[in-house]
Amino acid sequence: MAIEAVIWDFGGVFTSSPFEAFNRLEAERGLPRDLIRRVNATNPDTNAWALFERNEIDAARFDELFLEESSALGHPLRGAEVLPRLNGELRPRMVSALKACKQHFKVGCITNNVVSMHSPGQDEGQRKAGAMAQVMPLFDAIIESSKAGVRKPDPKIYLMMCELLGVQPEVCVYLDDLGINCKPAAGLGMKAIKVVDVDQTLAELSGHTGLNFDAELTA
């Protein structure tokens, strides 16, 4: 079945993974590597991250809950220390790939985000010329968890995007840097790509779409 749409995650796809920044914070604080990932993975539907990304709590409450959850794992860390690390560095080749896809397919973005001064695109530099400002206008449709009240990996959010784009899941490619978010997309019939690095991602995306990104990016 021919591909009609390419659906993208944002952080960790168009920007470097926030987990890289989290690891740097952990090293700076003398905390176990991947502690923040462990906190995020504990009670993933009801923890501080889940509530914040669905906009069910504010930043102050997130700060408190994250501290409680990290303390329960034996390493207290305030949520307020984590939020500034969310912003990553833009990956220009991925942006170019999006532009190439847009010439041939519908393109959408599903992002788990938070209503916070530290969420992607919200600091002064990014508002002026940053990742969100450069990338978001390119999409035909955008779903933000903090506005939709639903977050990945809930299958509902993928179906919401399909409805917005007017396509069936079977004709979509989905890209995300987290396997837990790729799994429901694949379960719905999408061609899921777990983003590990740019070269691997563009190779897999080329295989699904038939586009030669080396040619597209140098044209």
Residue pairs with C-beta under 8 A, 6 or more apart in sequence:
1 170
1 171
2 171
3 105
3 171
3 172
3 173
3 191
3 208
3 209
3 210
4 105
4 106
4 165
4 167
4 171
4 172
5 105
5 106
5 107
5 108
5 162
5 165
5 167
5 171
5 172
5 173
6 98
6 101
6 105
6 106
6 107
6 108
6 172
6 173
6 174
6 175
6 205
6 209
7 107
7 108
7 109
7 110
7 158
7 161
7 165
7 172
7 173
7 174
7 175
7 185
7 190
8 14
8 98
8 107
8 108
8 109
8 110
8 139
8 174
8 175
9 109
9 110
9 111
9 152
9 175
9 176
9 177
9 178
9 181
9 195
10 109
10 111
10 113
10 120
10 131
10 132
10 135
11 17
11 18
11 86
11 88
11 111
11 113
11 120
11 177
12 18
12 19
12 88
12 176
12 177
12 178
12 195
13 91
13 94
13 175
13 176
13 177
13 195
13 201
14 90
14 91
14 94
14 95
14 98
14 131
14 135
15 87
15 88
15 89
15 90
15 91
15 120
15 131
16 88
16 89
16 91
17 88
17 177
18 85
18 86
18 87
18 88
19 34
19 36
19 37
20 88
21 85
21 86
21 87
21 88
22 34
22 36
22 37
22 82
22 85
23 33
23 34
24 85
25 31
25 36
25 81
25 82
25 85
26 32
26 33
26 34
26 35
26 36
27 33
29 77
29 81
31 75
31 77
32 75
35 70
35 73
35 75
35 77
36 70
36 77
36 82
38 73
39 47
39 48
39 49
39 66
39 69
39 70
39 73
39 77
40 47
40 49
42 69
42 72
42 73
43 50
43 69
44 50
44 180
47 65
47 69
48 57
48 62
48 65
48 66
48 68
48 69
48 79
49 62
49 66
50 151
51 57
51 61
51 62
51 65
52 59
52 62
52 114
52 116
52 146
53 112
53 113
53 114
53 145
53 146
53 151
54 145
54 146
54 149
54 150
54 151
55 114
55 115
55 145
55 146
55 147
55 149
57 65
58 115
59 79
59 80
59 83
59 114
59 115
59 116
59 117
62 79
62 83
62 114
62 116
63 78
63 79
63 80
64 79
65 79
66 77
66 78
66 79
66 82
67 76
67 77
67 78
67 79
70 76
70 77
83 114
83 116
83 118
83 119
84 118
86 114
86 118
86 119
86 120
87 118
87 120
87 123
87 126
87 130
87 131
88 120
88 131
90 130
90 131
90 134
90 135
91 198
93 198
93 202
93 213
93 217
94 198
94 201
94 202
95 134
95 135
95 138
96 213
96 216
96 217
97 201
97 202
97 205
97 213
97 216
97 217
98 107
98 135
98 138
99 138
100 211
100 213
100 216
100 217
101 107
101 205
101 209
101 211
102 138
102 140
104 209
104 211
105 209
106 140
106 141
106 165
106 166
106 167
107 138
107 139
107 140
108 139
108 140
108 141
108 142
108 143
108 161
108 164
108 165
109 135
109 136
109 139
109 141
109 142
109 143
110 143
110 152
110 157
110 158
110 161
111 120
111 142
111 143
111 144
111 145
112 145
112 151
112 152
112 181
113 119
113 120
113 144
113 145
113 146
114 146
115 146
116 122
117 123
119 146
120 126
120 131
120 132
121 127
121 130
121 131
121 132
121 133
121 136
123 130
126 132
126 133
127 133
136 142
140 164
140 165
141 161
141 164
141 165
143 157
143 160
143 161
143 164
145 151
145 152
145 157
148 157
148 160
150 156
150 157
150 160
151 157
152 158
152 176
152 178
152 180
152 181
152 184
153 180
153 181
153 183
153 184
154 184
155 184
155 187
155 188
158 169
158 174
158 184
158 185
158 188
158 190
159 169
159 188
162 168
162 169
162 172
165 172
168 189
169 185
169 188
169 189
169 190
170 189
170 190
172 185
172 189
172 190
172 191
173 190
173 191
173 192
173 193
173 205
173 208
173 209
174 182
174 185
174 186
174 190
174 191
174 192
174 193
175 192
175 193
175 195
175 201
175 205
176 182
176 185
176 192
176 193
176 194
176 195
177 194
177 195
177 196
178 194
179 194
182 192
182 193
182 194
183 192
185 192
186 192
191 208
193 201
193 204
193 205
193 208
195 201
202 213
205 211
205 213
206 212
206 213
